[in-house]
Amino acid sequence: MLVVALSPAGSAGIAAKVAGIVLANISSGGGEVNFLALTHFYGRTSLAAWGSGTGGAGLLGAGAYALATTGLGFSVQGTLLASAVVPVGMVLSYFCLLPLGPLEAARGGEGKELEYESVPTEDNETTTPEDTREQSGLLTQPDTHDTPPPTLRANLLRARALLLPYMLPLFLVYLAEYTINQGVSPTLLFPLPSTPFTHYRDFYPTYATIYQLGVFVSRSSLPFFRLRSSLYVPSGLQVLNLAVLTAHAVVPFLPSVWVVFGVVFWEGVLGGLVYGGSG
């Protein structure tokens, strides 16, 4: 955000702005991968809380930007500079707010052997020293240092089992919706007198806010409803959204911006459903 906000105006700052956008996307993707993995240590409800929280964060961020630039008339540069404090809050929340007990317990349990009780033998059965050694070998967990790490082939086989039912529909839904958000939405403009806007730059932030509202609604439903099967249905509907909006961008046929608002909201709902179902 600082790179984009402090870049010079006009064509001279395009390279810096693009670099800032790339860095922001790398940061977002890296945080998504690493922080999402931490939900494994915090119980069943943590994934639902993560989904609802990230949906709410997207809604708050997009809504605050739209309100500041469109409703309150703040400059884009000033809004981005004010938003630059958010990463500092994320660092503080990780080190000061997040309970580290589950992580430390998991780290402390690595390499420890599990204790088992031997199975009692029959009353009339005698136990030889060979039997004792055999039972000891069966009932004692092997040293973790002797266990070879998973091979590349084993990891690929494990990933292949998850590819078709979960990973592929998640890839499709995100490919479609990010193509809409980054490539198609900025071109979905209507004559200003027929819209609630006074500037053309107000369209895109509003689309982003409505999309994040749909994401928040669907991700917040994870504690009550999770789509486990037929993930290809919402993925296919998302591809259909992409086709409809792309066709409208080429040859306008949608009658009103309010129709686009509805499609963009539906886009966010579909993305959240697949996200929660594949988690």
NORGIDA-V344770 format. One record per residue. N is the residue number from 1. RES is the residue in one letter. PHI is phi in degrees with one decimal (none if undefined). OMEGA is omega in whole degrees, -180 to 180 (* if undefined). Layout:
N_RES_PHI_OMEGA, N_RES_PHI_OMEGA
//
This chain:
1_M_none_179, 2_L_-65.6_180, 3_V_-61.7_-180, 4_V_-69.4_-176, 5_A_-66.6_-176, 6_L_-93.2_179, 7_S_-73.5_-179, 8_P_-66.4_180, 9_A_-74.1_178, 10_G_84.6_-176, 11_S_-67.6_-179, 12_A_-67.0_-178, 13_G_-102.4_-177, 14_I_-63.8_-179, 15_A_-61.1_179, 16_A_-65.9_179, 17_K_-64.7_179, 18_V_-63.7_178, 19_A_-62.1_178, 20_G_-64.6_177, 21_I_-65.1_178, 22_V_-62.6_179, 23_L_-62.6_179, 24_A_-64.2_179, 25_N_-69.6_176, 26_I_-63.0_179, 27_S_-62.5_-180, 28_S_-64.5_180, 29_G_-65.7_178, 30_G_-64.1_177, 31_G_-65.3_179, 32_E_-60.2_-177, 33_V_-66.5_-173, 34_N_-78.0_-178, 35_F_-71.4_177, 36_L_-64.2_179, 37_A_-65.0_-180, 38_L_-69.3_180, 39_T_-63.2_178, 40_H_-60.0_-174, 41_F_-94.5_-172, 42_Y_-123.1_172, 43_G_87.7_-174, 44_R_-68.5_-175, 45_T_-79.3_-176, 46_S_-67.3_179, 47_L_-66.2_177, 48_A_-64.5_178, 49_A_-65.6_177, 50_W_-62.3_-179, 51_G_-61.2_179, 52_S_-67.3_-179, 53_G_-66.5_179, 54_T_-67.7_175, 55_G_-63.8_178, 56_G_-66.5_178, 57_A_-65.1_177, 58_G_-63.3_178, 59_L_-64.7_-179, 60_L_-65.7_-179, 61_G_-65.3_180, 62_A_-65.6_180, 63_G_-66.3_179, 64_A_-65.7_178, 65_Y_-65.4_179, 66_A_-63.7_180, 67_L_-65.8_-177, 68_A_-67.7_-175, 69_T_-85.0_-176, 70_T_-94.6_-176, 71_G_-80.6_-175, 72_L_-96.2_176, 73_G_78.3_177, 74_F_-71.3_178, 75_S_-74.4_178, 76_V_-62.4_-179, 77_Q_-62.3_179, 78_G_-64.5_179, 79_T_-65.0_179, 80_L_-67.2_178, 81_L_-64.1_178, 82_A_-67.1_-179, 83_S_-77.0_-177, 84_A_-68.5_178, 85_V_-79.4_-177, 86_V_-61.5_178, 87_P_-59.4_177, 88_V_-63.5_177, 89_G_-63.6_178, 90_M_-66.3_178, 91_V_-63.7_180, 92_L_-64.5_-180, 93_S_-66.5_-180, 94_Y_-70.4_-174, 95_F_-87.2_-175, 96_C_-112.6_-174, 97_L_-104.5_-177, 98_L_-68.4_176, 99_P_-65.6_-178, 100_L_-91.9_-179, 101_G_-56.9_179, 102_P_-59.8_179, 103_L_-68.9_179, 104_E_-67.8_178, 105_A_-64.9_179, 106_A_-66.7_180, 107_R_-69.9_179, 108_G_-72.1_-180, 109_G_-85.1_-179, 110_E_-69.8_175, 111_G_84.6_180, 112_K_-80.7_179, 113_E_-83.3_176, 114_L_-81.3_180, 115_E_-97.8_179, 116_Y_-123.5_173, 117_E_-95.7_-180, 118_S_-71.1_-180, 119_V_-77.5_-180, 120_P_-65.2_-180, 121_T_-87.7_177, 122_E_-64.9_-176, 123_D_-62.0_-174, 124_N_-91.2_-176, 125_E_-100.1_178, 126_T_-94.3_-178, 127_T_-108.4_179, 128_T_-92.2_176, 129_P_-57.6_179, 130_E_-65.6_178, 131_D_-63.7_-180, 132_T_-62.2_179, 133_R_-65.3_-180, 134_E_-67.1_178, 135_Q_-63.6_179, 136_S_-61.6_179, 137_G_-69.2_-179, 138_L_-78.4_-171, 139_L_-96.9_180, 140_T_-105.9_179, 141_Q_-67.1_178, 142_P_-62.4_179, 143_D_-59.3_-177, 144_T_-64.4_180, 145_H_-72.7_180, 146_D_-86.4_-179, 147_T_-83.2_-179, 148_P_-68.5_178, 149_P_-66.7_179, 150_P_-58.7_180, 151_T_-78.8_178, 152_L_-61.1_-180, 153_R_-64.6_179, 154_A_-64.3_178, 155_N_-66.6_179, 156_L_-67.3_178, 157_L_-65.1_178, 158_R_-66.0_179, 159_A_-68.0_-179, 160_R_-64.2_179, 161_A_-67.1_180, 162_L_-99.0_-172, 163_L_-65.2_-174, 164_L_-70.5_-176, 165_P_-76.7_-173, 166_Y_-125.7_-171, 167_M_-70.0_-178, 168_L_-66.6_177, 169_P_-63.1_177, 170_L_-65.9_177, 171_F_-62.7_-178, 172_L_-64.4_-176, 173_V_-67.2_180, 174_Y_-76.2_175, 175_L_-60.4_-179, 176_A_-68.1_-173, 177_E_-74.6_177, 178_Y_-74.7_171, 179_T_-65.3_176, 180_I_-63.1_-173, 181_N_-66.7_-174, 182_Q_-93.4_-174, 183_G_-109.6_-173, 184_V_-102.4_-176, 185_S_-55.7_180, 186_P_-61.9_-179, 187_T_-96.5_-176, 188_L_-87.7_-177, 189_L_-111.5_178, 190_F_-131.4_175, 191_P_-56.3_-174, 192_L_-57.3_-180, 193_P_-61.0_-179, 194_S_-93.7_-177, 195_T_-125.4_176, 196_P_-82.7_-175, 197_F_-105.2_175, 198_T_-113.6_178, 199_H_-134.1_179, 200_Y_-68.4_180, 201_R_-70.8_-179, 202_D_-80.9_-176, 203_F_-64.1_-171, 204_Y_-63.1_177, 205_P_-59.3_179, 206_T_-69.3_175, 207_Y_-57.2_-179, 208_A_-63.0_180, 209_T_-66.5_180, 210_I_-66.0_176, 211_Y_-60.3_-180, 212_Q_-65.6_175, 213_L_-63.3_176, 214_G_-63.3_177, 215_V_-62.0_-179, 216_F_-62.8_-179, 217_V_-62.9_-176, 218_S_-71.7_180, 219_R_-70.9_178, 220_S_-72.4_179, 221_S_-85.6_-176, 222_L_-59.4_179, 223_P_-64.6_-175, 224_F_-111.0_-176, 225_F_-149.5_177, 226_R_-137.7_-179, 227_L_-79.8_-176, 228_R_-99.4_-178, 229_S_-120.5_178, 230_S_58.0_177, 231_L_-67.2_179, 232_Y_-72.1_179, 233_V_-65.8_177, 234_P_-65.3_177, 235_S_-64.5_177, 236_G_-64.5_177, 237_L_-65.2_177, 238_Q_-68.1_175, 239_V_-62.6_176, 240_L_-64.2_175, 241_N_-57.6_179, 242_L_-60.4_-179, 243_A_-64.8_-178, 244_V_-65.2_-177, 245_L_-69.3_176, 246_T_-66.1_178, 247_A_-62.4_178, 248_H_-67.5_178, 249_A_-65.1_-180, 250_V_-82.0_-180, 251_V_-128.7_-175, 252_P_-57.9_178, 253_F_-139.4_178, 254_L_-72.0_-170, 255_P_-74.0_-171, 256_S_-152.2_176, 257_V_-66.3_180, 258_W_-67.6_174, 259_V_-66.1_177, 260_V_-64.0_176, 261_F_-55.8_180, 262_G_-64.6_180, 263_V_-65.7_-179, 264_V_-66.9_176, 265_F_-62.3_178, 266_W_-61.8_176, 267_E_-59.5_178, 268_G_-65.3_178, 269_V_-62.4_-179, 270_L_-63.4_179, 271_G_-61.5_178, 272_G_-66.5_179, 273_L_-64.0_-180, 274_V_-68.7_178, 275_Y_-59.1_180, 276_G_-70.7_-179, 277_G_-69.7_-179, 278_S_-92.6_-178, 279_G_-82.2_*
//
